[in-house]
Amino acid sequence: MTKIKIAIFGANYFPSKGGTSRVVENLLRELHSHFEFTVYCFEHPGANTYITGVSTVQFPEIRIKGLGVFLFYLRCCAHLMLKGGYDLVHLHKTDGAFFLPLLNLKFRTIATSHALPQLDDKWSWLGKFYFQISERLFIKSSGVLTTISSGNAEYYLEKYQRRVAHIPNGIFPAGEVPEELSERLLSKHELRPGYLLFAARRVIPLKGCHTLLEALKLLEFKGTLVVAGDMGHLASYTQKLHAAARGLDVRFIGYVDGLDKLTALLSRASLFVFPSEIEAMSMMLLETATAGTPMVCSDIPQNTAVLSEQEVLFFQSKNAPDLAEKLRWAINQPVKMAALARQAKQRVEREYLISAVAHRYTDLYQAVARNNHRQNEIAQP
């Protein structure tokens, strides 16, 4: 039987660097034997052999702030229109939806919303205007629409009266962390087990690291905080964080490349702190849960929709004094925090494993490729 040919547009990083690219990578690992995937991505020496049976079309990453990704998308779109012989295109992230009207002329499409980027203050008014246009083109697409966030699905229905199907992110169960890897990472960064951990692909204001540092000052915290993430996106914010960290033992270790290394760091942390102010559906939240690390999280709806008070300790988003009090309690109650972590691990492995999510995309890919669907109908669990 001939496999359905699917192009992946918008993931960009392959191998993944977290976030959207990790969502896509998990899906491809689960489904690569059932479909013929081609990923449009930035150049990487290991991309074309990274997952058996998954092909790539690679272009150089254009490092022009605010414009580079658009130019990359433009080149991907041109290649798809001129040379792409696919049964369907699966577009990820609404910032690429600017190209959906053109793609819909040639291909059947599925478009997945991962976030509402116009809410991110790192963007200029022009960038936010572009995202608003892209959102409208996404919502008016003739293709099938999905979103990883139940909150985003409600937002689209209320604002545009368009049904967008909620298909959550899926992950693989955490494997055993090699002792050698953990020891090597801790030695590299001169760490001892029991630190607090903050991690994000990009350390930007909406991730809330400034709130965490303020809370630790209020707490008069004497332990170690590890901040893992790319600090190169907003120089002014990076300077603000370094200033806020004075008087604390904070290790800014940069972006941690590879889920195995991130899991190794999680396995030696006493707490993972997740003070994010805006999310869609965080992979970091799921990955921390499967690692079994206790969590203190902001109470934004996107977090409380995934886990409950029986699984994590919530604090009021953007409220440093409340975070300080919750951290004080968590540090003094390791047994109770460990019990919450066990509950979180069980729930994620019950509800958010990739095997449970992938079958919905399998049904959807088959229906769309065969044109056996109506615009607002998608596979339901």
C-alpha positions, 0 to 999 in steps of 0.5 A: 500500500502506497504511503501518504506523502506529508510535508511538515512546514513550520517546525524549523528545527530538526533535530528539535530544540524544544517547543513546537519542534519537539511536538513535531519530532514526537509525532514523527517518531510515532508515525514515521513507519505509517506515512512518508514525511518530509520536514522543511527545516534549517540546515543541520548535518544530522537532519536527513538521517535523524529519524529513519524514513523521514526526509528533509528539505533544508535551507540555511537559517537566515539570522535577520532579527524579525525577518529571518524566519519569514524569509525562510518560510518564503523559501519553503513555500516556493519549493513546495509550490514548484517542486512539492509532490505531497498528498497534504501539507501539515503547517505548524504555528500560525506565524506561517499561516501567511502562506496558507492561501497559496498552499491551499491552491495546490495542496490539501492542508492541516494547520496547527496553532501552537500559541498566540504570538501577538501576545508576546511583548518581545515583538514590535508593533509591526511583528504583532500586526503580522501575527494578527494577519497570519491568525486571520489567514489561519482561521479562514483557511479552507483546510482542517485546523487544530490547536494544542491548547483547549484555551486557544480552541475556545478563543478561536470559537469565541472570536471567529466562530470557527471550530478548531479541534483541540489535539493536545501535545504528546510525549514519550515516557521518560527513560532511565537517565544514565548516571554518567550523563548526570554526573558529567553535566553536574561536573561541567556546571559545578553543581550538586544535586538539590538545586532549583531548576528553571528551563526554557528554550528562550529566556524571554519576559513571558517565561517569568524568570524575573518573577522567580528571581524576585521571589528568591530574594524575598525568600532570602534563598541560600541554595542554587538556582540553575537557569537553562535556556538561550539568553540571546534573544533580548539583551536588555532582558538578559541584563535585567536578569543578571542584575536581579541575580546579584546576591543569589547563587544563580547559574546561567548555563545557556540552552541545554541541547537534547532532551536526554541532557534536560532530563538529566538536569531534571533528575537531580533538581529538588524542584522545577519552577515554571513561572511562565506568564503565557503558554499554549500547552507546554512541553516542558510541563509534560517532560518535567512530570514524566521525569518525576520532578516536583513542580511549582507552576504559575496558575495560568489557565494553560497550566491548570488545564493540564495538571491540577492541585493534586499534581503540582503546587500553583502560585499566582502568576506574576506574583513574586510574594506568593511564589516566595511563600509557595517555594518556602512551603515546597522546600520545607515539605519534600515528602508532600512535593514528591507525592504530588510529583508521583501523581503528575507523572501518573496523570501525564502517562495516562493522558498525554503519551504520544501513542494516545495523541498520534492515532488522532492525527493518523485518522486525520491524515488519512481523511484529509489525504482522501478528501474524506472530511468536511471543513469543520469536521476532524477526528475526535478521541 
